[in-house]
Amino acid sequence: MSEKCVFVYSEQFLQYKFHDDHPFNQLRVKMTYDLLCTLGALDDRHVIAPRMATDDELALIHDRSYIEAVKAAGRGELSEAAAHNYGLGTEDTPIFPNMHEASALLVGSTLTAVDAVLSGAAEHALNLGGGLHHGFRGKASGFCVYNDSAVAIQYIREKYGLRVLYVDTDAHHGDGVQWAFYDDPNVCTFSIHETGRYLFPGTGNVNERGLGAGYGYSFNIPVDAFTEDESWIAAYTTALREIADFFRPDVIVTQNGVDAHYYDPLTHLSVTMKTYRAIPKLAHEIAHEYCGGRWIAVGGGYDIWRVVPRAWALLWLEMTGQADVSGPLPDEWRKRWQPLSPVALPLEWDDPDDLYPPIPRKAEISEKNAQTVEKALYFIRSQKSRQP
């Protein structure tokens, strides 16, 4: 097991809780932590505690008036009308007690991961409590109060002066991060996601390429509904290799939403654990090829029983050089969590080949996705063609 990786963890992550029936459930972090410990793939040498982000750190991205509104909401002191102006108290982002403190901890946990890597204490850091990529400067959105990835990237820019490649493989477009750096040529954002024709937030079109000095540093690949492993992995691999070679980052930050899986309740894609082996494997290679190993990763995903623990565990196992795990999941872990689960927990690390019925439009979907990749990479390829 690699000694150069850190795992940011605290049971306080569970305090970021909207209500019992909300799809965003941080029990997923605890289940993943327990799976890795049961497997013997994680121990106290690798675990570090998070800290809360300060108001000044949050203000690297968020308006101070918004930060104060979040504090007031968590104390029950914000009117309904004012809350709605800030995207709070909605169906997606209900108000809960101590909302600011719980949200600031998730941001601080990603900053803890950043400092561990960029101080030289570790090569790679994983914060599964983070990944709230929909938060905006002055508004909550899509289950996200504060945007930990955006704050972390700006923190990297100001404290360390490094060029950042942000890679978002969540099925939902990484809109909050993209717009935060849309005019910044020192931050390159790449999001591969389900097309916004069918899914929140409805953005992430291939022609969203950046603005002003940042033009050409925003990349989006909106794949078609029902995309399967082969097409997803091909699009991701082709795009990330060319984008990394074009941008040549100093550090890579990856948002590892695992909601493109067939089981996910909120999306319409059809990938399996094959994709969640491929995603961190390539990110790991890119980190070492361009960034001296510097890699910070955060989470995302909603089927907390059948998908998230396995996929996130595979991310840590890739980071630490233990990715060859296969076969049955630890029986002890399954027995511990099955009584709480409304569905049967998976028996093995990998999904069966017959997980779902054949997709009738597979060839058409794959061809359409390949064409989208061509469009997304047109800027890079046209630049190369002009070089002597």
C-alpha distance (Angstrom), angle and dihedral (degrees) to the residues before:
residue distance angle dihedral
M1 . . .
S2 3.80 . .
E3 3.79 116.3 .
K4 3.81 90.3 -159.3
C5 3.81 96.7 77.2
V6 3.80 130.5 84.8
F7 3.80 129.4 -161.0
V8 3.80 114.6 -153.3
Y9 3.80 109.4 -147.9
S10 3.78 144.3 158.3
E11 3.78 132.5 156.2
Q12 3.80 84.7 -131.5
F13 3.82 85.8 80.5
L14 3.81 85.3 80.2
Q15 3.82 89.5 66.6
Y16 3.82 88.0 76.5
K17 3.79 91.0 86.3
F18 3.80 128.0 141.1
H19 3.84 97.6 -174.3
D20 3.80 140.0 -48.1
D21 3.82 95.3 -87.3
H22 3.80 97.9 44.9
P23 3.83 115.1 115.6
F24 3.83 91.7 -132.7
N25 3.79 102.1 83.5
Q26 3.80 121.4 166.0
L27 3.79 90.7 -161.4
R28 3.81 80.8 91.7
V29 3.83 89.3 73.9
K30 3.78 93.3 51.5
M31 3.81 91.7 47.4
T32 3.81 91.2 51.6
Y33 3.79 92.4 46.9
D34 3.81 89.6 50.4
L35 3.82 92.4 47.7
L36 3.81 91.7 52.7
C37 3.80 93.0 45.7
T38 3.81 91.3 48.1
L39 3.79 89.4 50.4
G40 3.81 90.3 51.2
A41 3.81 90.5 -120.7
L42 3.81 96.7 116.9
D43 3.77 131.4 44.0
D44 3.80 141.0 161.7
R45 3.82 92.5 -80.6
H46 3.79 89.9 70.8
V47 3.81 102.7 36.3
I48 3.80 119.2 94.0
A49 3.79 127.7 179.4
P50 3.80 120.8 -117.3
R51 3.78 127.3 -127.2
M52 3.79 130.8 -145.9
A53 3.78 118.0 -98.4
T54 3.78 114.0 -116.7
D55 3.79 122.5 -122.8
D56 3.80 89.0 -108.4
E57 3.79 90.5 54.8
L58 3.80 92.4 48.2
A59 3.81 87.9 49.4
L60 3.81 89.7 61.8
I61 3.82 82.7 83.8
H62 3.80 109.7 2.5
D63 3.81 128.4 70.0
R64 3.79 112.1 -111.2
S65 3.80 90.2 -129.7
Y66 3.80 88.2 58.8
I67 3.81 92.2 49.0
E68 3.81 89.7 52.7
A69 3.81 90.1 48.1
V70 3.81 91.0 53.6
K71 3.80 89.9 50.8
A72 3.80 91.4 49.6
A73 3.80 92.0 47.1
G74 3.79 91.5 53.4
R75 3.81 89.1 53.2
G76 3.80 92.6 48.9
E77 3.80 91.3 -112.5
L78 3.82 101.5 116.2
S79 3.79 120.8 93.9
E80 3.79 118.8 -123.1
A81 3.80 92.1 -115.4
A82 3.80 93.1 49.9
A83 3.80 90.9 45.6
H84 3.79 92.4 53.9
N85 3.80 90.4 51.2
Y86 3.80 86.5 60.8
G87 3.81 95.3 43.8
L88 3.81 91.2 -106.5
G89 3.79 127.1 129.9
T90 3.80 91.7 31.1
E91 3.78 128.0 130.5
D92 3.81 90.0 -100.7
T93 3.79 97.4 42.5
P94 3.81 110.5 26.8
I95 3.79 119.9 -178.3
F96 3.80 117.3 -104.4
P97 3.83 132.4 178.6
N98 3.82 116.2 -79.0
M99 3.80 90.2 8.2
H100 3.80 93.1 158.9
E101 3.81 94.8 51.6
A102 3.81 93.8 47.7
S103 3.80 91.9 46.1
A104 3.80 94.8 45.4
L105 3.82 89.0 52.4
L106 3.81 90.8 57.8
V107 3.81 90.2 51.2
G108 3.79 91.2 45.9
S109 3.78 90.6 50.4
T110 3.81 90.2 58.5
L111 3.81 90.1 46.9
T112 3.82 87.2 51.3
A113 3.81 88.2 55.3
V114 3.82 91.3 47.7
D115 3.80 93.7 51.6
A116 3.79 92.3 46.6
V117 3.79 90.7 56.7
L118 3.80 101.0 36.4
S119 3.80 94.8 44.6
G120 3.79 87.1 58.5
A121 3.80 94.5 -114.0
A122 3.81 90.5 118.4
E123 3.79 140.2 9.2
H124 3.78 96.1 -144.4
A125 3.82 132.7 25.1
L126 3.79 130.5 -172.0
N127 3.80 124.7 -159.1
L128 3.79 109.3 177.7
G129 3.80 90.3 176.6
G130 3.81 89.6 71.0
G131 3.79 136.0 61.1
L132 3.82 99.8 106.4
H133 3.78 94.1 151.6
H134 3.83 100.4 161.1
G135 3.81 98.7 67.4
F136 3.83 115.1 115.2
R137 3.79 133.6 -154.0
G138 3.79 93.5 -94.1
K139 3.77 105.6 7.4
A140 3.80 142.4 59.6
S141 3.79 116.8 -128.3
G142 3.78 140.1 172.4
F143 3.83 98.8 4.4
C144 3.82 90.3 -47.3
V145 3.82 122.2 117.3
Y146 3.81 99.6 170.9
N147 3.81 123.6 16.6
D148 3.79 105.0 -125.9
S149 3.82 95.4 -177.7
A150 3.81 93.6 51.6
V151 3.80 92.3 47.1
A152 3.81 89.9 47.5
I153 3.80 93.1 50.7
Q154 3.80 92.9 49.9
Y155 3.82 88.4 45.7
I156 3.81 88.9 54.0
R157 3.80 90.7 49.0
E158 3.81 94.5 50.0
K159 3.82 101.3 36.4
Y160 3.79 101.2 34.5
G161 3.83 104.5 18.5
L162 3.81 93.3 -136.4
R163 3.80 131.2 149.2
V164 3.80 110.3 -115.3
L165 3.80 130.8 -150.1
Y166 3.81 109.9 -160.6
V167 3.82 114.6 -162.0
D168 3.81 118.3 -169.8
T169 3.81 118.2 -171.5
D170 3.80 96.2 168.8
A171 3.81 114.1 126.0
H172 3.81 87.6 -121.3
H173 3.81 118.6 71.3
G174 3.80 113.9 -99.8
D175 3.79 90.7 -124.9
G176 3.80 101.2 154.6
V177 3.79 93.0 54.8
Q178 3.79 94.2 42.6
W179 3.81 95.0 52.7
A180 3.83 92.5 44.6
F181 3.82 90.2 61.9
Y182 3.78 101.6 25.1
D183 3.82 93.0 123.6
D184 3.81 98.0 35.4
P185 3.83 116.9 102.6
N186 3.81 90.9 -167.8
V187 3.80 93.2 64.9
C188 3.80 119.4 59.6
T189 3.81 115.9 -166.6
F190 3.80 123.8 -161.3
S191 3.79 121.3 -177.9
I192 3.80 125.8 178.6
H193 3.80 110.4 -172.5
E194 3.77 146.4 138.5
T195 3.78 112.1 -68.5
G196 3.77 114.3 -89.0
R197 3.79 90.6 -127.6
Y198 3.78 87.8 87.2
L199 3.79 106.7 18.0
F200 3.81 144.1 54.9
P201 3.02 131.0 -67.2
G202 3.82 92.1 27.0
T203 3.80 94.2 -146.2
G204 3.79 133.7 96.5
N205 3.77 98.9 92.1
V206 3.78 117.9 171.5
N207 3.82 90.9 -113.1
E208 3.82 93.5 61.0
R209 3.80 94.0 103.2
G210 3.81 104.7 149.9
L211 3.78 136.7 -88.0
G212 3.80 134.7 -98.3
A213 3.79 111.4 -28.8
G214 3.81 87.7 0.1
Y215 3.79 94.6 59.8
G216 3.78 109.7 126.6
Y217 3.82 94.6 23.8
S218 3.80 98.5 89.9
F219 3.81 117.9 78.5
N220 3.79 128.5 -176.9
I221 3.79 131.8 -179.4
P222 3.82 109.8 -173.7
V223 3.80 104.5 -169.0
D224 3.79 123.7 -157.8
A225 3.80 123.7 -99.1
F226 3.83 113.9 -88.1
T227 3.82 92.8 28.2
E228 3.81 110.2 165.1
D229 3.81 134.4 -150.0
E230 3.79 99.7 -85.1
S231 3.80 95.2 52.4
W232 3.82 95.1 40.0
I233 3.80 93.6 49.6
A234 3.81 92.5 45.4
A235 3.81 92.1 51.4
Y236 3.81 93.5 45.0
T237 3.79 94.9 45.6
T238 3.79 96.5 46.4
A239 3.79 93.5 45.7
L240 3.80 99.4 43.2
R241 3.80 93.7 48.1
E242 3.81 92.8 51.1
I243 3.81 94.7 41.7
A244 3.80 93.0 49.6
D245 3.80 91.5 48.6
F246 3.80 89.9 48.9
F247 3.82 97.0 46.2
R248 3.84 101.0 30.7
P249 3.81 96.4 -157.8
D250 3.79 129.0 -153.1
V251 3.81 92.8 -143.6
I252 3.80 135.6 10.9
V253 3.82 124.6 -140.4
T254 3.81 115.6 -168.9
Q255 3.80 128.4 -165.8
N256 3.78 105.6 -152.8
G257 3.77 105.1 -163.0
V258 3.79 106.9 168.0
D259 3.80 97.2 -163.4
A260 3.81 96.8 111.9
H261 3.80 85.9 81.9
Y262 3.80 117.8 116.3
Y263 3.82 90.6 -117.4
D264 3.79 96.5 53.6
P265 3.83 110.2 119.8
L266 3.82 97.2 -147.3
T267 3.81 104.9 46.9
H268 3.81 140.6 54.4
L269 3.81 104.3 -134.0
S270 3.79 130.1 113.9
V271 3.78 111.0 -146.2
T272 3.80 125.0 134.9
M273 3.79 136.8 -158.5
K274 3.80 88.1 -69.3
T275 3.80 87.5 76.5
Y276 3.80 92.4 47.4
R277 3.77 90.1 55.3
A278 3.82 92.0 48.5
I279 3.82 98.2 46.9
P280 3.82 99.2 61.0
K281 3.80 92.7 35.8
L282 3.80 92.1 62.6
A283 3.82 93.5 39.4
H284 3.81 87.8 54.0
E285 3.79 91.4 51.6
I286 3.82 92.1 48.2
A287 3.81 91.3 49.4
H288 3.79 91.8 56.0
E289 3.80 96.1 38.7
Y290 3.82 96.6 52.2
C291 3.81 110.2 8.6
G292 3.80 107.4 44.0
G293 3.81 86.9 -109.1
R294 3.82 94.8 -57.1
W295 3.81 105.1 151.4
I296 3.81 130.1 155.5
A297 3.82 117.1 -173.8
V298 3.81 133.1 -170.3
G299 3.81 134.2 -177.6
G300 3.84 147.5 -119.4
G301 3.84 138.1 162.0
Y302 3.80 141.7 115.2
D303 3.80 113.8 -140.5
I304 3.76 91.4 83.6
W305 3.81 94.7 174.8
R306 3.80 107.9 46.5
V307 3.80 104.1 20.2
V308 3.78 119.4 19.8
P309 3.83 101.5 58.9
R310 3.80 93.3 47.6
A311 3.82 95.7 43.6
W312 3.81 95.2 44.4
A313 3.79 91.1 45.2
L314 3.81 88.9 54.1
L315 3.82 88.1 53.6
W316 3.82 91.9 55.9
L317 3.80 91.4 42.3
E318 3.82 89.6 54.4
M319 3.80 91.2 48.6
T320 3.79 91.4 52.1
G321 3.79 99.6 41.8
Q322 3.81 96.1 -106.4
A323 3.81 99.5 108.0
D324 3.82 95.8 123.8
V325 3.81 91.3 84.9
S326 3.81 114.2 129.9
G327 3.78 142.0 146.3
P328 3.82 124.8 50.9
L329 3.79 122.9 8.4
P330 3.82 113.7 -121.1
D331 3.79 106.9 -74.2
E332 3.80 91.0 -145.7
W333 3.82 90.9 58.9
R334 3.80 93.3 47.8
K335 3.81 92.6 49.7
R336 3.81 90.8 49.6
W337 3.81 95.7 52.5
Q338 3.82 104.8 29.1
P339 3.83 94.2 81.8
L340 3.82 89.0 59.8
S341 3.79 96.5 44.4
P342 3.83 122.6 93.9
V343 3.82 89.2 -154.1
A344 3.79 134.5 45.7
L345 3.79 110.2 -86.9
P346 3.81 115.6 -124.8
L347 3.78 117.7 -95.0
E348 3.80 98.1 -146.4
W349 3.80 142.0 33.1
D350 3.79 92.7 -113.3
D351 3.79 129.6 53.6
P352 3.82 121.5 -115.2
D353 3.80 117.1 -103.0
D354 3.81 90.2 -117.1
L355 3.82 95.2 53.0
Y356 3.82 90.6 131.8
P357 3.83 138.0 5.7
P358 3.83 116.3 -84.9
I359 3.81 114.5 -79.8
P360 3.84 106.5 -119.4
R361 3.84 95.3 -151.3
K362 3.81 96.5 46.8
A363 3.82 97.2 125.6
E364 3.81 92.7 45.2
I365 3.81 92.6 47.7
S366 3.80 92.5 48.0
E367 3.81 92.5 49.5
K368 3.79 91.9 48.4
N369 3.82 91.1 50.4
A370 3.80 91.0 49.7
Q371 3.79 89.5 53.4
T372 3.81 89.8 50.3
V373 3.80 90.0 54.0
E374 3.79 89.9 52.5
K375 3.81 90.3 52.8
A376 3.80 93.2 45.5
L377 3.80 93.0 52.1
Y378 3.80 96.1 40.8
F379 3.81 92.3 102.0
I380 3.82 93.0 54.0
R381 3.78 94.1 44.0
S382 3.80 93.5 46.7
Q383 3.80 90.0 51.5
K384 3.79 90.8 51.9
S385 3.79 92.3 48.7
R386 3.80 90.0 57.8
Q387 3.79 93.9 53.6
P388 3.83 115.4 103.6
